[in-house]
Amino acid sequence: MDTFRYLVRFLYRIRWYLVVLPLIALIVAWFLTRKMDRVYDVSTTIYTGMITGYNIEGGSGIAGGNSQTNINNLMLIITTDNTIHEVALRLFARCMMYGNPNKDNNYITAEHYRQLEMSVPASVKALINHNNEEATYNNLRAYEKPSQDNYIFGILNYHPYFGINSITSRLKVIQLNHSDIIDIGYSANDPGIAYNTLDILNEVFARQYQLLRFGETNNVIKFFEREVARLFRVLTNAENDLINYNVSKRIINYGEQTKQLTVLDAQHQAADNQQLLNYTTTKALMDYLERQLGNRAQIIKSNKDFTNQVRDISRLQSRISNLQLMSSEGGGNNAESQQELAKAQKELQDATSKVRNLTHDIQAGTYSTETGVKANSLISEWLEQVLLLEKTNAETTATDIMRQKLDKQFLYYSPIGATLDRKDRHIGFIEGNYMEMLRALNAARLRQRNLQMTTATLRVLNPPMFPLNAQPTNRLMILLGTFMLTFVLTALYFMIIELLDRTLRDRMRSERITKIPVLGCFPKDSNLRYRRYNKTIADMSLKQLSKTLLPHFKNGQQNVLNLLSTDAANGKSYLAQELETYWISIGLQVRRLTYDEDFLAEDSRYVMAKDIKDLCPDIQPEEIAIIEYPNLNDHSIATALLNLGTVNLMVTRANRTWKDVDQKALKELQSQLDNKESLYMYLTESSRYAVEEFVGQLPPYTKFKNFVYRISQLGLTATENSRSL
């Protein structure tokens, strides 16, 4: 409660600062905000279709990436320097084209246009084409150079309407409730500027987004198109090379051709085996028959006509075998070959008949000597075996010839197969790459089409509306905030001073600093409206001090009041005189002793005093001794004298600083006292509120003063007796 009362008194003490300073700040704020710009807000709503929209790739949302990420990217595109740069330049072009210095319009107010026109140099004004906004924008874009002397570059950096940073700072882009819709807001002190900024932004950012999205896909498509064209050329060249190779090697169907060659080889292998079997069998049978015939066989074989006939038969057999082999390989199926084969067979039959007749004539009527069988029967059989052996030899010869041809074909076709496989693998590899690139190209074209469709879903749901009414200003809040802030800062300033200040000032502060109880306060003289009450207030304080001191004095012993101070000019002498006068007036016996008058501060009697009689030998026990001692900072006090004091009263001014040297002197004083509870502090030169804490309400007793005092004492609902002087 004491802390609360202290706080209330603290605020009351600085009341004029708490009123005057905030009022001054309020007046200044009112003066500065009297021409405060009015703010116009404009907003637009864009539907993106990036979350719930349908795409041709078979899903919801736009193609390519996370939908939320795409919306965030779109929102960033809106606020990029490149987008805002174009918006700012187009806005400047539009204002210069349609601004009117004499009349407000939907582009810029007359006042702001006049300010703008005055700053635009003639060289820039010459770039304005009043008939074509796009041409004006292109002229300004071409004129802009990154230089401090370039006007367009300058306004894009510092102008409140056309500066990139200025536009970005007032632009608000938000996604509404995690939906497909984004809201764009803009504020300016010119309704036309606010409206046209968003109007241009809607057009610019959609185009920027479209170019950015398509640019990625267009580059990919161009790459795939180049690769597809290159691989197509490589594939065509590889296929043409294969065709040329097949033509040069006379390859129609390598598999079928080599298959037929394998079949022929198997056939010839079987024929070789059969011919070997036939030759062995025939040769063995013929040898057997020759043994049976004896010299007859030699006679027949030695016959020249027989030999010639057998040679013709062998020749014909070889020819027939060759023709038959050619026919089996498919090379003799034509009519001419068949006729030639039939002719050879007819000649063979004729030759065979001739040799049979010749042999019959040679051995007609003869019989075998070994077996008893007729010789012509054995000769006929022998002749058959001879003819069969010649046939077998002819077939073997033909087969050997064909074997050589087959071997050559095998040697011919073997490297061709490896080469064809290598060329096929090469073509397959190229074709695989070609097909992959073709699929990638088609996918990129599909993505591009999807992007075209999804980008087209950027639709303006709520276009910007020209603001007719400005938003309410926050001037009242500014004024109120200024007043409250000044009030708080003022209170905080004095509170800091209050906490750091070591001025004694009042009871609570003195006791907090010195740790010594305060016995009372004596007021300082008022030089203002309360000066006629100075004597009354002083008497009230003196009586309060007397009333507080007298209960400490006891009958039958020497009562001593020691008046102490750490330095000079604290009011000890005045206080001693006033107490002496007052106590004498009420019939008390008082003896006042003052240093340098009744005793010397540097006298040995004082320094070595053991009793008060050492200072005043004639003092009587019934007398109250008021002893005024020298300053503690300059002189010491005998311990015996201090301990004789019924009350040791430290007198000091309330408006002084309690220094470290004062506190040191006080501690030394306390160390000398046996009864530390006899030490008190008394404040002089005190303020009215400090005195009132001890004596009660001070005059004058007006209704207002009565009310203030009652409130200071927290008598919030009390009813006090009226009192006046």
ROGU-878258 format. One record per residue (C-alpha): x, y, z. Coordinates in steps of 0.001 Angstrom, whole numbers, plus 500000, padded with zeros to 6 digits. Last residue first. Layout:
N
XYZ ...
This chain:
725
491474529132507477 489220526336506432 488138522879507428 485209520815506219 484782517490507981 485589514575505649 483339512207503748 485273509199502471 484686507345499176 488121507613497609 490023508463500774 493227507257499127 495331509685501191 496258511541498033 492551511537497127 491666513237500400 494426515757499885 493235516570496377 489637516947497560 490522519206500477 492707521299498214 489821521643495761 487380522521498480 489805525064499877 491749524573503104 494744526852502546 496490525441504477 498351522204505084 496736518803505369 498341516489507885 501396517184510012 503645514232509121 502777513277505519 501731516861504951 505351517944505279 506404515773502331 503423517014500222 504335520643500979 507972520307499913 510830520040502385 513532522594503121 514368520589506260 514347516867506778 514836515218510194 516536511870510566 516550509692513629 519130507967515846 517946506772519299 517287503288517871 521032502785517530 521409502576521280 525114501966521866 525992504560519310 529541504920518005 529008502494515048 525958504487514019 528056507629513690 530609505820511536 527780504621509342 526384508143509053 529767509570508118 530093506964505339 526573507757504109 527430511427503949 530659510714502105 528725508606499596 526447511530498877 522866512151499900 521948514802497414 520155517845498788 516536518981498517 515388517426501792 517969519376503771 519589517579506669 519170517276510432 520308513995511989 518527513914515384 520123511926518177 517437511510520834 518077510821524502 521658511806523816 524186510720526402 525449508056523938 526560510790521588 528435512632524326 530275509487525375 531279508759521784 532937512121521446 531963513770518199 534264514070515191 534754517113513035 534614518185509413 532325515629507689 530385515250510918 529426518932510948 529671520621514372 527238519729517135 524126521588518238 523211520445521736 519671520922523024 519789520107526741 516470519688528467 516827521061531982 515649519072534979 519180517711535561 520670521198535775 523468522491533614 526108524443535457 529160522550534157 528208522950530494 530548521163528084 532271518879530553 528963518819532370 527594516883529399 529735513969530345 532843512166529158 534352514999527108 537707514297525477 537081516155522251 534955518797523847 537253519616526710 540210519275524336 538862522146522236 538688521646518504 534930521977518214 534901524820520699 532195525086523310 529338527408524145 529675529569521064 531879527618518640 529516524684519000 526056525537520285 524466524552523589 520796525206524183 519501524776527803 515754524246528126 513438524307531086 509897523603529864 507060526017530463 505153525919527140 506877529045525873 510255527604526928 509562524628524709 508667526838521765 511672529137522085 514114526299522497 512571524390519629 512782527419517369 516385528113518322 517453524530517779 515662524370514387 517290527548513231 520707526337514329 520321522919512749 519055524316509412 521100522256506907 523601524942506086 526750522977506836 527673519303506333 527010515877507835 524457517090510380 523665516477514026 521342517936516641 521700516021519902 518655516299522174 519601515524525785 517364514590528671 519161514322532045 517172512093534283 514343512312536791 511538512687534282 511852511012530876 512214512416527363 511271510213524377 507621511317524563 508811514899524024 510366514329520625 507294513546518476 505115516322519920 507989518727519559 508502517768515926 504773518095515191 504723521465516967 507587522638514825 505868521465511657 502625523245512530 504535526380513454 506299526326510106 502969525880508290 501476528852510063 504520531023509432 504629530146505710 500870530627505171 501167534082503661 503720532603501239 501146530239499724 500580532212496500 504238532259495588 507449532637497516 506913529591499694 509337529053502558 510725525522502875 508849523152505080 510209521184508030 509861517419507824 509527514786510521 511061511894512439 512524510061509459 513709506515510203 517297505756509086 518023503298506190 519776506199504451 518531505721500884 515213503945501414 514445505975504561 515119509180502680 513001508112499715 510060507184501853 510231510277504055 510657512923501392 513239514788499233 516395512791499938 517977513421496517 519724510224495440 518090510126491973 518368506809490147 514909505438490819 513129508796490607 515112509786487551 514022506571485903 510453507285486977 510755510842485660 511662509541482227 509074506759482351 506347509238483227 507397511461480351 507690508499478005 504258507258479051 502590510640478576 504407511245475295 503272507840474053 499726508467475219 499479511844473484 501140510634470282 498983507524470231 495844509616470590 496956511920467787 497941509001465565 494730507154466384 492712510218465438 494712510600462239 494075506993461225 492454508076457990 489198506578456784 489702504953453379 489093507157450387 485856507097448463 485388506931444704 487781504061444088 487944502959440409 487228499258440444 489849496582439806 488571493499437981 486868490813440064 487115487326438579 490137488067436411 490947484838434649 494113482820434568 492585479716432941 494489480472429709 497598479368431444 496022475958431917 495186475505428228 498473476786426897 500305474792429543 498480471674428429 499415472381424823 503022472801425840 502871469622427882 501507467739424875 504277469189422703 506815468099425311 505306464592425416 505377464387421594 509012465437421581 509862462924424296 508153460167422287 510123461188419178 513336461328421165 512703457836422457 511781456619418938 514980458073417471 517104456632420216 515613453188419590 516008453614415796 519652454529416256 520258451434418368 518270449218416000 520164450567412977 523475449852414659 522304446416415727 521120445705412180 524477446871410759 526353444636413159 524085441696412376 524466442309408614 528241442431408975 528277439191410932 526034437526408361 528067438795405408 531219437442406995 529754433857406768 528002434177403396 531032434053401102 532932431321402926 529776429250403023 529201429946399310 532740428829398540 532187425671400511 528948425053398653 530719425412395281 533405423009396398 530744420594397538 529044420956394142 532206419841392416 532630417014394862 529023415950394245 529583415904390502 532639413716390975 530807411463393387 527873411179390935 530221410192388142 532011407682390368 528660406204391401 527532405951387774 530803404338386832 530316401869389679 526734401184388557 527955400543385016 530600398151386268 528053396557388607 525629396009385757 528439394624383602 529258392131386317 525627391043386411 525616390604382660 528950388870382787 527701386465385420 524683385517383299 526821385316380147 529214382879381785 526677380117382280 527008378597385712 529413375832386306 530787377615389205 534433377922388638 534699377263384919 532063379861383978 530233379314380756 530612380784377220 527810380997374654 528340384627373721 531194386215375573 532201388971373254 528791389313371670 527121389655375001 529628392295376055 528946394279372928 525221393922373295 525424395177376852 527745397967375826 525318399042373144 522305398893375360 524073401049377948 525066403553375287 521484403787374090 520161404200377585 522774406852378332 521864408725375136 518233408757376247 519297410001379702 521328412762378092 518370413799375950 516072413819378949 518513415991380879 518847418421377968 515094418655377654 514740419311381338 517383421996381188 515622423691378316 512270423528380043 513446425471383127 513931423798386432 517649423676386278 519008425998388962 516761424987391743 519361423136393709 517772419789392834 517855420699389097 521493421610389248 522243418355390968 520254416464388335 522089418212385521 525436417470387129 524505413840387645 523293413556384063 526547414983382740 528615412698384926 526574409670383868 526965410682380202 530736410871380584 530802407522382407 528665405951379637 530979407364377036 533997405955378907 532218402569379199 531623402577375437 535208403464374754 536451400692377036 534144398146375468 535265399138372003 538884398785373095 538430395313374587 540768395004377544 537877395152379990 536171392219378189 539277390091378193 540001391026381796 536483389997382764 536883386755380917 540151386065382725 538315384866385862 534636385267385703 534097384382389346 536963386559390503 535560389351388410 532169388754390026 533628389172393488 535495392271392518 532253393711391104 530389392869394275 533011394584396415 533157397648394149 529386397888394064 529065397739397834 531876400177398441 530692402612395801 527094402420396941 528038403106400543 530304405982399553 527563407340397308 525069407084400168 527370408966402544 528134411567399957 524425411921399186 523653412459402867 526345415133403063 525087416631399845 521602416847401275 522865418378404502 524854420956402563 521851421673400407 519714422220403505 522364424553404973 522483426566401760 518701426760401786 518817428154405318 521606430587404350 519387432004401659 516319432015403833 518113433908406590 519908436324404296 516784437333402467 517524439335399368 521302439478399548 523109440072396286 526273441239398128 526285444674396470 522519444913396779 522560443880400407 525328446433401106 523440449193399327 520338448429401336 522288448382404583 523940451741403750 520534453171402914 519276452002406324 522257453609408096 521816456862406146 518113456944406978 518827456319410686 521467459079410815 519112461512409091 516261460576411401 518594460916414395 519429464483413367 515799465450412764 514723463923416094 517589465679417916 516755469077416446 513078468636417248 513933467512420789 516000470645421404 513372472953419934 510702471311422103 512786471793425251 513376475467424484 509687475955423781 508722474235427054 510700476579429311 509708479642427356 506053478673427481 505894478955431267 507894482164431408 506069483741428499 502695482882430024 503675484161433465 504954487432432027 501799487846429979 499601487231433006 501842489565435062 501505492413432590 497755492430432019 496685492237435625 499454494693436589 498155497340434160 494739497418435824 496338497165439265 498440500289438717 495588501989436862 493278501874439874 495781503032442513 497124505813440282 493622507032439450 492580507061443115 495650509089444190 496880508641447772 497857505083446975 496974501556448055 497158498245446202 495552494856446721 495898491581444818 493764488599445805 494595485076444709 492044482394443933 492702478700443374 492150478069447077 494356477884450179 491957480214452037 492467483174449691 496042483386448456 497587486791449155 499300489573447181 499672493011448801 501320495837446853 502241498961448818 505902497989449313 506197496698445740 504996499983444271 507503502016446292 510337499608445517 509697499905441798 509308503682441878 506477504908439659 504028506403442159 506315507444445061 509214508239442664 512624507016443846 513965504156441686 511782504074438609 511771507868438716 515549507920438300 515859505443435457 513267507454433532 515138510703434180 518568509443433091 521281511525434746 521928508916437430 522482506310434734 521108502882433984 519549503879430653 515881504319429800 515207505946426413 514438502627424668 511918501713427340 510391505197427166 509951504922423392 508533501400423713 506018502566426321 504951505501424141 504492503183421162 502318500895423281 500200503826424470 499475505046420933 497689508298420149 499256510629422704 502759509519421722 505004510700424557 508701510600423685 508919514391423317 507892514720426959 511065512828427882 513342515294426097 511371518200427567 512203517202431109 509530515819433455 509569517466436922 506877520084436260 504659517491434621 504654515314437731 503626518086440097 500951519207437660 499753515622437346 499541515273441121 497322518331441378 495165517363438405 494475513900439755 495734510906437824 494261508309435447 490499508346436001 490339512111435717 490905515229437820 490798518485435939 493123521358435166 496534519725434745 495030516831432750 496807513458432589 495980511158429643 499298510584427900 501666511380430761 499651509217433152 499541506314430689 503284506441430014 504061506575433728 501793503580434331 503455501692431474 506877502323433017 505737501316436496 504025498138435286 507082497147433237 509362497591436220 506876495849438503 507072492707436360 510875492728436105 511262493603439789 509283490530440815 506045491057442762 503573489361440407 506079486620439577 506257485794443284 502502485219443415 502756482948440372 505574480994441985 503491480550445137 500601479310442995 502923476855441257 504227475614444602 500684475048445790 499917473045442632 503021470859442897 504931470390439689 504186470474435978 500739470419434552 498032472524436081 495575471253438612 493556468084438312 494642465029436388 494822463374432990 497573465006431002 494900467154429367 494600469341432485 491659469949434789 491435472838437312 491077472270441061 494515473352442236 496080475566439562 492787476976438270 494280480479438610 491294482731439373 492386486318439994 490726488849442334 491382492594442165 491810495228444847 491920499011445125 492469501062448287 492552504862448279 494488506612451062 493909510199452115 497038512224452547 497563514030455855 497307517791455519 496434518423459206 498859515680460236 501824517875461164 499737520456463044 497804517814464946 501033516065465843 502522519329467143 499412520043469185 499407516546470652 503098516784471511 502441520044473376 499478518468475144 501602515438476066 504233517812477562 501771519964479509 499725517294481242 502258514770482467 504726517572483155 502117519339485260 501336516185487165 504938515464488130 504226515587491872 500860513942491447 502455511020489621 504962510559492435 502221510927495027 500266508143493355 503389505967493131 504178506550496803 500629505675497683 500996502454495759 504314501669497399 502862502377500825 500000500000500000 
